[in-house]
Amino acid sequence: MFQNLDVFRTAMAMARHAGHAQAVSAQNIANADTPGYRALDLPDFRQTLRQAAAGQRATRPEHLHGGTERATVAEERRDAMDPNGNTVSLELEMVNAVDAQRQHSRALAIYKSSMTILRTSLGRS
């Protein structure tokens, strides 16, 4: 029954993705007044999870067949630019930061719930 506990790996990946999204949002906010700065966005976690399930791939030339966790790559946002060439929208960054916080909280709730189920099944409350 408990040979494959992918729920823990998925919860950890979700929390890591949320942390990365928060960092990208913070970087965008920090550069809100930088002329020519292009805001960065992360792909949705669901999309990232599908790519990870597709198989291993090398993330560095030293890797033969992958085996390490893939870093989610941030992409440039192609929205409307300010007159100075900046694409940061503070309103959008606030929404993205709240989404990242919710995703992180959801990942922790899934992890805690799974741990409770596991402990209960082992007879340890």
C-alpha positions as CSV (number, residue, x, y, z in Angstrom):
1,M,0.0,0.0,0.0
2,F,2.8,2.5,0.9
3,Q,5.4,1.4,-1.6
4,N,5.1,4.5,-3.7
5,L,4.6,7.7,-1.8
6,D,4.6,10.2,-4.7
7,V,2.3,12.5,-2.7
8,F,5.3,13.6,-0.7
9,R,7.4,14.3,-3.7
10,T,4.6,16.2,-5.4
11,A,4.0,18.3,-2.2
12,M,7.7,19.1,-2.0
13,A,7.9,20.0,-5.7
14,M,4.8,22.2,-5.3
15,A,6.3,24.0,-2.3
16,R,9.6,24.5,-4.1
17,H,7.8,25.9,-7.2
18,A,5.9,28.3,-4.9
19,G,9.1,29.5,-3.4
20,H,10.6,30.0,-6.8
21,A,7.5,31.9,-8.0
22,Q,7.8,34.2,-4.9
23,A,11.4,34.9,-5.7
24,V,10.6,35.7,-9.3
25,S,7.8,38.0,-8.2
26,A,10.1,39.8,-5.7
27,Q,12.8,40.2,-8.4
28,N,10.2,41.8,-10.7
29,I,9.0,44.2,-8.0
30,A,12.6,45.2,-7.2
31,N,13.1,46.1,-10.8
32,A,9.7,47.9,-11.3
33,D,11.5,51.2,-12.1
34,T,14.4,49.8,-14.0
35,P,14.3,51.1,-17.6
36,G,14.2,48.3,-20.2
37,Y,13.6,45.5,-17.6
38,R,11.5,42.6,-18.8
39,A,9.4,41.0,-16.1
40,L,9.7,37.2,-15.7
41,D,7.0,34.6,-15.3
42,L,7.1,31.0,-14.2
43,P,5.0,28.4,-16.0
44,D,2.1,27.0,-14.1
45,F,2.9,24.2,-11.6
46,R,0.7,21.7,-13.5
47,Q,2.7,22.4,-16.7
48,T,5.9,21.9,-14.8
49,L,4.7,18.7,-13.2
50,R,3.8,17.3,-16.7
51,Q,7.3,18.1,-18.0
52,A,8.9,16.3,-15.0
53,A,6.8,13.2,-15.7
54,A,7.9,13.1,-19.3
55,G,11.3,11.6,-18.2
56,Q,14.8,12.5,-17.2
57,R,16.9,15.0,-19.0
58,A,20.4,16.4,-18.3
59,T,20.4,19.9,-16.9
60,R,24.1,20.3,-17.2
61,P,26.7,19.0,-19.6
62,E,28.2,16.9,-16.8
63,H,25.0,14.8,-16.5
64,L,24.8,11.7,-18.5
65,H,21.1,10.8,-18.2
66,G,19.6,13.5,-16.0
67,G,18.8,12.2,-12.5
68,T,18.8,15.6,-10.8
69,E,15.8,17.8,-10.2
70,R,15.0,20.2,-12.9
71,A,15.0,23.9,-12.3
72,T,11.9,25.7,-13.5
73,V,13.0,28.3,-16.0
74,A,11.4,31.7,-15.8
75,E,10.3,33.2,-19.1
76,E,10.1,36.9,-20.1
77,R,6.7,38.5,-20.0
78,R,5.6,40.0,-23.3
79,D,3.0,42.4,-22.0
80,A,2.6,46.0,-22.8
81,M,5.6,48.1,-22.0
82,D,5.9,51.4,-20.2
83,P,7.4,54.2,-22.1
84,N,10.8,53.3,-20.6
85,G,10.6,49.7,-21.9
86,N,9.7,48.1,-18.5
87,T,7.1,45.3,-18.5
88,V,6.5,45.0,-14.7
89,S,2.9,45.5,-13.5
90,L,2.8,45.9,-9.7
91,E,-0.8,44.8,-9.5
92,L,0.0,41.6,-11.4
93,E,3.0,40.9,-9.1
94,M,0.8,41.3,-6.0
95,V,-1.6,38.7,-7.4
96,N,1.3,36.4,-8.3
97,A,2.8,36.7,-4.8
98,V,-0.5,35.9,-3.2
99,D,-1.0,32.9,-5.6
100,A,2.5,31.7,-4.6
101,Q,1.7,32.0,-0.9
102,R,-1.5,30.0,-1.4
103,Q,0.3,27.3,-3.4
104,H,2.9,27.0,-0.6
105,S,0.2,26.8,2.0
106,R,-1.6,24.1,0.0
107,A,1.5,22.1,-0.4
108,L,2.2,22.2,3.3
109,A,-1.4,21.2,4.1
110,I,-1.1,18.2,1.7
111,Y,2.1,17.2,3.3
112,K,0.7,17.4,6.8
113,S,-2.4,15.5,5.9
114,S,-0.4,12.8,4.3
115,M,1.8,12.5,7.3
116,T,-1.3,12.2,9.6
117,I,-2.7,9.4,7.4
118,L,0.7,7.6,7.4
119,R,1.1,7.9,11.1
120,T,-2.5,6.7,11.7
121,S,-2.0,3.7,9.5
122,L,1.2,2.8,11.4
123,G,-0.7,3.2,14.7
124,R,1.2,6.2,15.9
125,S,-0.9,9.3,16.5
